[in-house]
């Protein structure tokens, strides 16, 4: 008799576990509304291409992050992560929290997979009891003053679309050896949902009356 496959539950974050985007508010908290608006305004063609869906959103995100974080001391940005993560409590969907708790009670492996940034998502994952966090990470380098500084680039690819599935396979190995639950809400979760044994698309949004 074949051994039972281990159950793995993978949750997207923004729009799935939360009720809205969390990256832009974090950038505003870290850099101020004026600087973030200026970073957006400096990329008008990229922004328009993203809105029209002719340019991937990760390309626009890379350009905005480069303008905001390049050469910033990494500890300064990371220091903002814990408090921001705690402040997201009011943005978490009750249904998502209940489902996460159910999977944890069943002994299932919990994975948070998101295109948002590690500087606060690692803390969110720890607070919610996830076993692993797969997310977009910022690249850094040693500074001339001995302080680690952000380069403005990403460390690897933006964790969205096929990259979510690639990272999950790198973590788990053959995905067919696992019984996979996937929770997502956007095109960035399409590949993950397609690979799952149990695909849950926007399951925690209340139906309109």
C-alpha positions in Angstrom: 0.0 0.0 0.0 1.6 3.3 -1.0 2.4 5.8 1.7 0.0 8.7 2.1 1.2 11.9 0.6 2.0 14.8 3.0 -0.5 17.6 2.8 0.9 21.0 2.0 -1.2 24.2 2.1 0.2 27.2 0.1 -1.3 30.6 0.6 -0.9 33.8 -1.4 -0.8 36.9 0.8 -2.0 40.2 -0.7 -5.7 39.8 -1.6 -5.9 36.3 -0.3 -4.9 36.4 3.4 -5.3 40.2 3.4 -8.1 42.3 2.1 -5.8 44.5 0.0 -2.3 45.2 -1.2 0.3 45.7 1.5 3.4 46.6 -0.4 2.5 50.2 -1.4 1.4 51.1 2.1 4.7 49.7 3.4 6.6 51.8 1.0 4.6 54.9 2.0 5.3 54.1 5.7 9.0 53.7 4.9 9.7 56.6 2.5 6.7 58.9 2.8 3.8 59.5 0.4 5.7 62.2 -1.6 8.7 60.1 -2.4 6.6 57.1 -3.4 4.4 59.2 -5.6 7.6 60.7 -7.2 8.9 57.2 -7.8 5.7 56.2 -9.6 5.6 59.4 -11.6 9.1 58.9 -12.8 8.0 55.7 -14.6 5.0 56.9 -16.6 5.3 54.6 -19.5 6.0 51.6 -17.3 3.1 52.5 -15.1 0.8 52.9 -18.1 2.0 49.6 -19.5 1.2 47.9 -16.2 -2.3 49.3 -16.0 -2.9 48.3 -19.7 -1.4 44.8 -18.9 1.1 45.1 -21.7 4.0 45.2 -19.3 4.4 42.8 -16.4 3.8 44.4 -13.0 7.1 43.0 -11.7 9.0 45.1 -14.2 7.4 48.3 -12.9 7.9 47.2 -9.3 11.6 46.6 -9.9 12.0 50.2 -11.3 10.1 51.8 -8.4 12.1 49.8 -5.8 15.4 50.7 -7.5 14.6 54.4 -7.1 13.5 54.1 -3.5 15.9 51.7 -1.9 19.2 51.8 -3.8 22.1 52.3 -1.5 19.9 52.5 1.6 21.3 50.8 4.7 19.5 47.4 4.9 19.1 47.4 8.7 17.2 50.6 8.5 14.5 49.2 6.2 14.4 45.8 7.9 13.9 47.5 11.3 10.5 48.7 10.0 9.3 45.2 9.3 8.1 43.9 12.7 5.9 46.8 13.5 4.4 47.0 10.1 3.7 43.2 10.2 1.9 43.6 13.5 -0.1 46.5 12.1 -1.5 44.3 9.4 -3.7 42.4 11.9 -6.8 44.5 10.9 -6.2 43.7 7.3 -6.3 39.9 7.6 -9.4 38.1 6.4 -11.0 36.1 9.3 -11.8 33.2 6.9 -8.2 32.9 5.9 -7.0 32.9 9.5 -9.5 30.2 10.3 -8.3 28.1 7.4 -4.7 28.6 8.3 -5.5 27.5 11.8 -7.3 24.4 10.5 -4.4 23.3 8.4 -2.0 23.8 11.3 -4.3 21.7 13.6 -4.2 18.9 11.0 -0.4 18.9 11.0 -0.2 20.1 7.4 2.9 21.9 6.1 2.1 25.7 5.8 3.8 27.8 3.1 3.2 31.5 2.5 4.1 32.4 -1.2 3.9 36.0 -2.2 5.3 38.6 -4.5 5.6 41.1 -1.6 8.8 41.9 0.3 10.7 39.8 2.8 11.4 42.7 5.1 7.9 42.4 6.6 6.5 39.2 5.2 9.0 37.0 7.1 7.6 38.5 10.3 4.0 37.9 9.2 4.7 34.3 8.4 6.2 33.8 11.8 3.3 35.4 13.5 0.7 33.3 11.6 2.6 30.0 12.2 3.8 29.3 8.6 6.6 26.8 8.2 8.1 28.5 5.2 7.9 31.9 3.5 8.6 32.2 -0.2 8.6 35.8 -1.3 10.4 38.6 -3.2 13.7 39.5 -1.5 15.9 42.6 -1.8 19.5 42.2 -2.9 22.2 43.7 -0.7 26.0 44.2 -0.6 28.6 45.2 2.0 29.0 49.0 2.1 32.3 50.8 2.2 31.5 51.8 5.8 30.9 48.2 6.8 27.1 48.6 6.8 25.0 46.3 4.6 23.3 48.3 1.9 20.5 47.5 -0.5 21.4 47.5 -4.1 18.0 48.5 -5.4 17.7 45.2 -7.3 15.9 42.0 -6.3 17.7 38.9 -5.1 16.5 36.6 -7.8 13.1 36.8 -9.5 9.9 38.4 -8.4 8.0 35.7 -6.6 4.9 35.6 -8.8 3.4 33.4 -11.5 5.7 30.6 -12.6 8.3 31.6 -10.0 6.0 30.7 -7.1 5.6 27.2 -8.5 9.4 26.9 -9.2 10.3 28.0 -5.6 7.7 25.6 -4.2 9.2 22.7 -6.2 12.7 23.7 -5.0 11.4 23.5 -1.4 9.4 20.3 -1.6 10.9 18.4 -4.5 8.4 16.5 -6.7 5.1 18.2 -6.1 3.2 15.1 -7.2 4.5 13.4 -4.0 2.4 15.9 -2.0 -1.3 16.6 -1.6 -1.4 20.3 -2.4 -3.9 22.9 -1.3 -3.4 26.3 -3.0 -5.1 29.5 -2.1 -4.9 32.5 -4.4 -6.7 35.5 -5.9 -5.0 36.7 -9.0 -3.2 35.9 -12.3 0.0 35.7 -10.3 -1.4 32.5 -8.7 -2.5 30.8 -11.9 0.3 28.3 -12.2 0.2 27.5 -8.5 -3.5 26.9 -8.6 -3.2 24.8 -11.7 -0.7 22.5 -10.1 -2.7 22.0 -6.9 -4.9 19.0 -6.0 -7.2 21.4 -4.3 -7.3 24.9 -5.9 -9.1 27.6 -3.9 -9.6 30.8 -5.9 -10.7 33.8 -3.8 -12.3 31.6 -1.2 -12.4 34.1 1.6 -14.2 36.9 -0.1 -17.8 37.4 1.1 -20.4 37.0 -1.6 -22.3 40.1 -2.3 -26.0 40.2 -1.4 
